[in-house]
Amino acid sequence: MKSGVLNRVVVVAALGTFVDVLDLTLFQNLRVQSLTELGVPGHALFGTGVTILDTQLAGMFLGGLAWGWLADRRGRKAVLFASILVYSLATLASAVVDSVPQYTLARFLCGFGLAGEFGAGVALISEILPPATRGYGTTLCAAFGLSGALAGGILALAVGWRTAYVIGGLAGLLLLLLRARSFESGIYEKSHRRTELRRGLRGLFATRALVSRYLASLAIALPLFFVILAIVPFAPELAASLDPPLAVSVPAATSLAAAGLVMGDVVTGLASQRLRSRKRPIRYSIFAIVATLVVLLLGLFPSRPLFLALFFVAGLAAGYMVLFVTNVAEQFGTNVRGSATVLAPNAMRLGVIPMTLALDALQPRIGFRNGALVVGTICVGLALGALRVLPETFGRDLDFDESTR
């Protein structure tokens, strides 16, 4: 049972990622509607939205530190229980706020809770499945999980913003009950008995070589996060900057990008298994992002249907989240794998803060589209450089600790 791809841990982790991503994307889908009802004037929607989004991302970074520490100290299973409880309660709190400061605090707490879900799930799946089928398990988790973004877009279009948050919070609490019989990784339990090992962040940042490898592992995802968190959430502003300007809603852009993201993760995950490589499909995805952003940001398809179709293509090109997190899990030993894997997507979400701040600063000077081209070019250059120096990890046996390599 434990060696099969479709086991209880993989299914429950996939469901957790689904609820996690659904909740994560709710704010960007509900930004305009919720902030308008809370009294934010139209001219301040962009700036206020950036502030709340950045606060949520900061919460995810701090949560990544906390949940990563817990994953290496108490196990992957403990994180999957605790994190879902925190973000479910915070999501329910988002439904009853009546001011921007309350809303900001609720999203910060929600981000803190959300931080532990995906990374801990991938780390657990990577450790319980053999190398030959590991990629299929993480692909299933990510592909089904990332469809939560599609569900979030549909939910935002179907119900009011407060009702959407209630549904998201209750879904998380329901999933908590389904995790009662999840089991822990045998590889983790074996490593945990070695009391002399440095664990968590102390072990991950113990040497310059480990720090360099970790920073490179993070940098390969810069284009991905630029697309999904710095371009898609601000689709209305991008559409309004075209000549002639277009009217596009965030839920519509998010739903299309999410559909592409899910398909892209399946394609790159399966391609990785067939090519027996993590790096090659990631490189192809980055090149696809470059081509898509050039067309999108230069306004080469100014009609609304074609413009919206480009968000699906952008999501498809950015669909290597599963390979990004799987690569991180495979790069590092068991004693630091929890911290490395849980922190990775959250550190990259924090990395979106300078992206959005740069866009906000460049927009008055050179316009949104030109600013996005500048920031996107920097992200792509750093990612390709990092990918070049990282070792290939496909098929690696994960039963090792950093001190024994």
MIZARO-603477 format. One record per residue (C-alpha): residue number from 1; x, y, z. Coordinates in nm, 2 decimals. Layout:
// MIZARO-603477
[NUM [X Y Z]]
...
This chain:
// MIZARO-603477
[1 [0.00 0.00 0.00]]
[2 [0.27 0.25 0.10]]
[3 [0.47 0.19 -0.22]]
[4 [0.18 0.25 -0.45]]
[5 [0.14 0.60 -0.60]]
[6 [-0.23 0.63 -0.51]]
[7 [-0.21 0.57 -0.14]]
[8 [-0.38 0.75 0.15]]
[9 [-0.09 0.99 0.21]]
[10 [-0.08 1.10 -0.15]]
[11 [-0.46 1.15 -0.17]]
[12 [-0.48 1.34 0.16]]
[13 [-0.18 1.56 0.07]]
[14 [-0.34 1.63 -0.27]]
[15 [-0.67 1.73 -0.11]]
[16 [-0.48 1.95 0.14]]
[17 [-0.30 2.13 -0.14]]
[18 [-0.63 2.18 -0.32]]
[19 [-0.78 2.36 -0.01]]
[20 [-0.45 2.54 0.05]]
[21 [-0.44 2.68 -0.31]]
[22 [-0.81 2.76 -0.31]]
[23 [-0.77 2.97 0.00]]
[24 [-0.44 3.13 -0.12]]
[25 [-0.60 3.26 -0.43]]
[26 [-0.93 3.38 -0.27]]
[27 [-0.79 3.72 -0.18]]
[28 [-0.66 3.80 -0.53]]
[29 [-1.00 3.69 -0.67]]
[30 [-1.20 3.88 -0.41]]
[31 [-0.97 4.19 -0.38]]
[32 [-1.18 4.44 -0.57]]
[33 [-1.52 4.32 -0.44]]
[34 [-1.42 4.29 -0.07]]
[35 [-1.21 4.61 -0.05]]
[36 [-1.48 4.81 -0.22]]
[37 [-1.74 4.69 0.03]]
[38 [-1.50 4.78 0.31]]
[39 [-1.49 5.14 0.19]]
[40 [-1.17 5.15 0.00]]
[41 [-1.20 5.41 -0.29]]
[42 [-1.13 5.31 -0.64]]
[43 [-0.80 5.49 -0.67]]
[44 [-0.66 5.31 -0.37]]
[45 [-0.76 4.95 -0.46]]
[46 [-0.43 4.87 -0.62]]
[47 [-0.21 5.01 -0.34]]
[48 [-0.43 4.86 -0.06]]
[49 [-0.44 4.52 -0.25]]
[50 [-0.06 4.52 -0.28]]
[51 [-0.03 4.59 0.10]]
[52 [-0.26 4.31 0.20]]
[53 [-0.11 4.07 -0.05]]
[54 [0.24 4.15 0.07]]
[55 [0.13 4.11 0.43]]
[56 [-0.02 3.76 0.35]]
[57 [0.31 3.67 0.18]]
[58 [0.51 3.78 0.48]]
[59 [0.29 3.56 0.70]]
[60 [0.36 3.27 0.47]]
[61 [0.74 3.33 0.49]]
[62 [0.72 3.34 0.88]]
[63 [0.50 3.03 0.87]]
[64 [0.75 2.86 0.64]]
[65 [1.01 2.91 0.90]]
[66 [0.79 2.78 1.18]]
[67 [0.63 2.49 1.00]]
[68 [0.97 2.38 0.85]]
[69 [1.12 2.37 1.19]]
[70 [0.83 2.16 1.31]]
[71 [0.86 1.93 1.02]]
[72 [1.22 1.84 1.10]]
[73 [1.16 1.83 1.48]]
[74 [0.83 1.66 1.51]]
[75 [0.76 1.51 1.17]]
[76 [0.58 1.59 0.84]]
[77 [0.25 1.46 0.97]]
[78 [0.24 1.71 1.26]]
[79 [0.27 2.00 1.02]]
[80 [-0.01 1.87 0.80]]
[81 [-0.24 1.87 1.11]]
[82 [-0.14 2.20 1.27]]
[83 [-0.12 2.42 0.96]]
[84 [-0.46 2.33 0.82]]
[85 [-0.62 2.42 1.16]]
[86 [-0.46 2.76 1.16]]
[87 [-0.55 2.86 0.81]]
[88 [-0.90 2.72 0.83]]
[89 [-0.98 2.94 1.13]]
[90 [-0.81 3.24 0.98]]
[91 [-1.01 3.20 0.66]]
[92 [-1.33 3.19 0.86]]
[93 [-1.22 3.51 1.03]]
[94 [-1.17 3.68 0.69]]
[95 [-1.54 3.64 0.64]]
[96 [-1.64 3.85 0.93]]
[97 [-1.39 4.15 0.91]]
[98 [-1.54 4.50 0.89]]
[99 [-1.22 4.71 0.84]]
[100 [-0.90 4.70 0.63]]
[101 [-0.67 4.65 0.94]]
[102 [-0.88 4.35 1.05]]
[103 [-0.87 4.21 0.70]]
[104 [-0.50 4.25 0.68]]
[105 [-0.45 4.07 1.01]]
[106 [-0.67 3.78 0.90]]
[107 [-0.49 3.74 0.58]]
[108 [-0.15 3.75 0.76]]
[109 [-0.27 3.47 0.99]]
[110 [-0.41 3.28 0.70]]
[111 [-0.08 3.31 0.52]]
[112 [0.10 3.18 0.83]]
[113 [-0.11 2.87 0.83]]
[114 [-0.11 2.81 0.46]]
[115 [0.27 2.80 0.46]]
[116 [0.30 2.45 0.59]]
[117 [0.07 2.25 0.36]]
[118 [0.23 2.20 0.02]]
[119 [0.59 2.16 0.12]]
[120 [0.52 1.92 0.40]]
[121 [0.30 1.72 0.17]]
[122 [0.57 1.69 -0.10]]
[123 [0.84 1.61 0.15]]
[124 [0.62 1.33 0.29]]
[125 [0.53 1.19 -0.05]]
[126 [0.89 1.21 -0.17]]
[127 [1.00 1.00 0.13]]
[128 [0.74 0.73 0.12]]
[129 [0.75 0.66 -0.25]]
[130 [1.04 0.49 -0.43]]
[131 [1.25 0.70 -0.67]]
[132 [1.10 0.54 -0.98]]
[133 [0.74 0.66 -0.89]]
[134 [0.82 0.96 -0.67]]
[135 [0.75 1.21 -0.96]]
[136 [0.41 1.06 -1.03]]
[137 [0.31 1.10 -0.67]]
[138 [0.42 1.46 -0.64]]
[139 [0.27 1.54 -0.98]]
[140 [-0.07 1.40 -0.86]]
[141 [-0.05 1.61 -0.55]]
[142 [0.04 1.93 -0.72]]
[143 [-0.19 1.89 -1.02]]
[144 [-0.50 1.82 -0.82]]
[145 [-0.39 2.07 -0.56]]
[146 [-0.33 2.35 -0.80]]
[147 [-0.68 2.30 -0.94]]
[148 [-0.78 2.47 -0.62]]
[149 [-0.69 2.80 -0.79]]
[150 [-0.95 2.72 -1.06]]
[151 [-1.20 2.64 -0.80]]
[152 [-1.12 2.96 -0.62]]
[153 [-1.19 3.16 -0.93]]
[154 [-1.52 2.99 -0.99]]
[155 [-1.62 3.03 -0.63]]
[156 [-1.54 3.40 -0.64]]
[157 [-1.77 3.44 -0.95]]
[158 [-2.05 3.23 -0.80]]
[159 [-2.09 3.37 -0.44]]
[160 [-2.03 3.68 -0.24]]
[161 [-1.68 3.73 -0.09]]
[162 [-1.78 3.66 0.27]]
[163 [-1.96 3.34 0.17]]
[164 [-1.65 3.23 -0.03]]
[165 [-1.43 3.27 0.27]]
[166 [-1.68 3.06 0.48]]
[167 [-1.67 2.78 0.23]]
[168 [-1.29 2.78 0.22]]
[169 [-1.26 2.77 0.59]]
[170 [-1.51 2.49 0.64]]
[171 [-1.34 2.29 0.36]]
[172 [-1.02 2.30 0.56]]
[173 [-1.18 2.19 0.88]]
[174 [-1.34 1.90 0.70]]
[175 [-1.00 1.79 0.56]]
[176 [-0.86 1.80 0.91]]
[177 [-1.09 1.51 1.00]]
[178 [-0.98 1.31 0.69]]
[179 [-0.62 1.32 0.81]]
[180 [-0.68 1.12 1.13]]
[181 [-0.52 0.80 0.99]]
[182 [-0.22 0.95 0.80]]
[183 [0.11 0.78 0.86]]
[184 [0.46 0.93 0.91]]
[185 [0.76 0.88 0.68]]
[186 [0.98 0.59 0.77]]
[187 [1.29 0.78 0.64]]
[188 [1.21 1.07 0.87]]
[189 [1.17 0.83 1.17]]
[190 [1.50 0.67 1.10]]
[191 [1.68 1.01 1.08]]
[192 [1.50 1.14 1.39]]
[193 [1.67 0.87 1.60]]
[194 [2.01 1.03 1.52]]
[195 [2.04 1.28 1.80]]
[196 [2.37 1.42 1.69]]
[197 [2.24 1.58 1.37]]
[198 [2.17 1.94 1.32]]
[199 [1.80 1.98 1.22]]
[200 [1.59 2.24 1.05]]
[201 [1.73 2.58 0.97]]
[202 [2.05 2.53 1.18]]
[203 [2.14 2.24 0.96]]
[204 [2.01 2.39 0.63]]
[205 [2.23 2.70 0.67]]
[206 [2.52 2.53 0.84]]
[207 [2.77 2.57 0.55]]
[208 [2.82 2.81 0.26]]
[209 [2.77 2.52 0.01]]
[210 [2.43 2.44 0.16]]
[211 [2.32 2.80 0.15]]
[212 [2.44 2.85 -0.21]]
[213 [2.26 2.53 -0.32]]
[214 [1.94 2.64 -0.14]]
[215 [1.94 2.99 -0.29]]
[216 [1.99 2.84 -0.64]]
[217 [1.70 2.59 -0.57]]
[218 [1.48 2.89 -0.49]]
[219 [1.59 3.11 -0.78]]
[220 [1.47 2.87 -1.04]]
[221 [1.11 2.95 -0.95]]
[222 [1.14 3.33 -0.99]]
[223 [0.96 3.34 -1.33]]
[224 [0.69 3.11 -1.21]]
[225 [0.60 3.32 -0.91]]
[226 [0.63 3.64 -1.11]]
[227 [0.36 3.51 -1.34]]
[228 [0.11 3.38 -1.09]]
[229 [0.15 3.64 -0.81]]
[230 [0.28 3.96 -0.98]]
[231 [0.10 3.94 -1.32]]
[232 [-0.22 3.75 -1.29]]
[233 [-0.35 3.92 -0.97]]
[234 [-0.32 4.26 -1.15]]
[235 [-0.48 4.16 -1.47]]
[236 [-0.73 4.45 -1.46]]
[237 [-0.44 4.71 -1.44]]
[238 [-0.26 4.53 -1.72]]
[239 [-0.57 4.52 -1.94]]
[240 [-0.64 4.89 -1.87]]
[241 [-0.29 4.98 -1.99]]
[242 [-0.35 4.84 -2.34]]
[243 [-0.45 5.05 -2.65]]
[244 [-0.75 5.04 -2.66]]
[245 [-0.80 4.95 -2.29]]
[246 [-0.98 4.63 -2.20]]
[247 [-1.20 4.54 -1.90]]
[248 [-1.08 4.21 -1.74]]
[249 [-1.17 4.07 -1.40]]
[250 [-0.92 3.90 -1.17]]
[251 [-1.14 3.59 -1.12]]
[252 [-1.16 3.54 -1.50]]
[253 [-0.78 3.57 -1.54]]
[254 [-0.71 3.36 -1.23]]
[255 [-0.94 3.08 -1.35]]
[256 [-0.77 3.06 -1.69]]
[257 [-0.42 3.08 -1.55]]
[258 [-0.50 2.82 -1.29]]
[259 [-0.64 2.58 -1.56]]
[260 [-0.31 2.63 -1.75]]
[261 [-0.11 2.58 -1.44]]
[262 [-0.27 2.25 -1.36]]
[263 [-0.22 2.12 -1.71]]
[264 [0.14 2.25 -1.71]]
[265 [0.22 2.07 -1.39]]
[266 [0.09 1.74 -1.53]]
[267 [0.28 1.79 -1.85]]
[268 [0.61 1.88 -1.68]]
[269 [0.57 1.62 -1.41]]
[270 [0.52 1.34 -1.67]]
[271 [0.79 1.48 -1.90]]
[272 [1.03 1.47 -1.60]]
[273 [0.96 1.10 -1.56]]
[274 [1.01 1.03 -1.93]]
[275 [1.32 1.25 -1.97]]
[276 [1.46 1.12 -1.64]]
[277 [1.54 1.48 -1.55]]
[278 [1.41 1.76 -1.33]]
[279 [1.61 2.04 -1.49]]
[280 [1.53 2.00 -1.86]]
[281 [1.15 2.04 -1.82]]
[282 [1.20 2.34 -1.59]]
[283 [1.43 2.50 -1.85]]
[284 [1.17 2.45 -2.13]]
[285 [0.90 2.60 -1.91]]
[286 [1.11 2.91 -1.84]]
[287 [1.16 2.96 -2.22]]
[288 [0.79 2.93 -2.27]]
[289 [0.73 3.19 -2.00]]
[290 [0.96 3.43 -2.18]]
[291 [0.77 3.39 -2.51]]
[292 [0.43 3.43 -2.34]]
[293 [0.53 3.74 -2.14]]
[294 [0.67 3.91 -2.45]]
[295 [0.34 3.86 -2.64]]
[296 [0.13 3.95 -2.33]]
[297 [0.32 4.26 -2.22]]
[298 [0.38 4.41 -2.56]]
[299 [0.00 4.39 -2.63]]
[300 [0.04 4.20 -2.95]]
[301 [-0.31 4.05 -2.91]]
[302 [-0.52 4.35 -2.80]]
[303 [-0.87 4.18 -2.83]]
[304 [-1.03 4.07 -2.51]]
[305 [-1.07 3.70 -2.60]]
[306 [-0.71 3.66 -2.72]]
[307 [-0.59 3.86 -2.42]]
[308 [-0.77 3.63 -2.18]]
[309 [-0.64 3.32 -2.37]]
[310 [-0.29 3.44 -2.30]]
[311 [-0.35 3.40 -1.93]]
[312 [-0.42 3.03 -1.99]]
[313 [-0.10 3.01 -2.19]]
[314 [0.09 3.19 -1.92]]
[315 [-0.03 2.94 -1.66]]
[316 [0.06 2.65 -1.88]]
[317 [0.41 2.79 -1.92]]
[318 [0.45 2.85 -1.55]]
[319 [0.33 2.50 -1.47]]
[320 [0.65 2.36 -1.31]]
[321 [0.56 2.42 -0.94]]
[322 [0.56 2.04 -0.88]]
[323 [0.92 2.01 -1.02]]
[324 [1.04 2.31 -0.83]]
[325 [0.93 2.17 -0.49]]
[326 [1.02 1.81 -0.58]]
[327 [1.37 1.93 -0.68]]
[328 [1.41 2.11 -0.34]]
[329 [1.30 1.79 -0.16]]
[330 [1.56 1.59 -0.35]]
[331 [1.84 1.83 -0.31]]
[332 [1.87 1.81 0.07]]
[333 [1.91 1.54 0.34]]
[334 [1.63 1.42 0.57]]
[335 [1.75 1.62 0.87]]
[336 [1.69 1.95 0.68]]
[337 [1.44 1.84 0.41]]
[338 [1.13 1.95 0.60]]
[339 [1.26 2.30 0.65]]
[340 [1.40 2.32 0.29]]
[341 [1.08 2.20 0.13]]
[342 [0.83 2.38 0.35]]
[343 [1.02 2.71 0.34]]
[344 [1.09 2.70 -0.04]]
[345 [0.75 2.81 -0.19]]
[346 [0.69 3.05 0.10]]
[347 [1.03 3.22 0.06]]
[348 [0.95 3.26 -0.31]]
[349 [0.61 3.41 -0.22]]
[350 [0.80 3.66 0.00]]
[351 [1.02 3.72 -0.30]]
[352 [0.71 3.85 -0.48]]
[353 [0.71 4.15 -0.24]]
[354 [1.01 4.32 -0.41]]
[355 [0.85 4.23 -0.75]]
[356 [0.53 4.41 -0.66]]
[357 [0.70 4.70 -0.50]]
[358 [0.92 4.74 -0.81]]
[359 [0.61 4.73 -1.03]]
[360 [0.44 4.99 -0.81]]
[361 [0.75 5.21 -0.83]]
[362 [0.80 5.17 -1.20]]
[363 [0.44 5.21 -1.31]]
[364 [0.42 5.59 -1.28]]
[365 [0.75 5.63 -1.47]]
[366 [0.74 5.38 -1.75]]
[367 [0.40 5.22 -1.73]]
[368 [0.28 4.88 -1.59]]
[369 [0.37 4.68 -1.90]]
[370 [0.73 4.82 -1.94]]
[371 [0.79 4.78 -1.57]]
[372 [0.67 4.42 -1.58]]
[373 [0.91 4.35 -1.87]]
[374 [1.20 4.49 -1.67]]
[375 [1.12 4.28 -1.36]]
[376 [1.04 3.97 -1.56]]
[377 [1.37 3.99 -1.74]]
[378 [1.56 4.00 -1.42]]
[379 [1.36 3.70 -1.28]]
[380 [1.43 3.49 -1.59]]
[381 [1.80 3.57 -1.60]]
[382 [1.85 3.47 -1.23]]
[383 [1.65 3.15 -1.28]]
[384 [1.84 3.03 -1.58]]
[385 [2.17 3.10 -1.41]]
[386 [2.06 2.91 -1.10]]
[387 [1.94 2.61 -1.30]]
[388 [2.28 2.58 -1.47]]
[389 [2.47 2.53 -1.14]]
[390 [2.23 2.29 -0.97]]
[391 [2.29 1.92 -0.98]]
[392 [2.04 1.68 -1.14]]
[393 [1.84 1.50 -0.87]]
[394 [1.61 1.26 -1.07]]
[395 [1.61 0.91 -0.92]]
[396 [1.82 1.01 -0.61]]
[397 [1.78 0.79 -0.30]]
[398 [1.65 1.02 -0.03]]
[399 [1.76 0.81 0.26]]
[400 [2.05 1.03 0.36]]
[401 [2.13 1.31 0.60]]
[402 [2.35 1.61 0.52]]
[403 [2.61 1.52 0.77]]
[404 [2.67 1.18 0.59]]
[405 [2.69 1.29 0.23]]
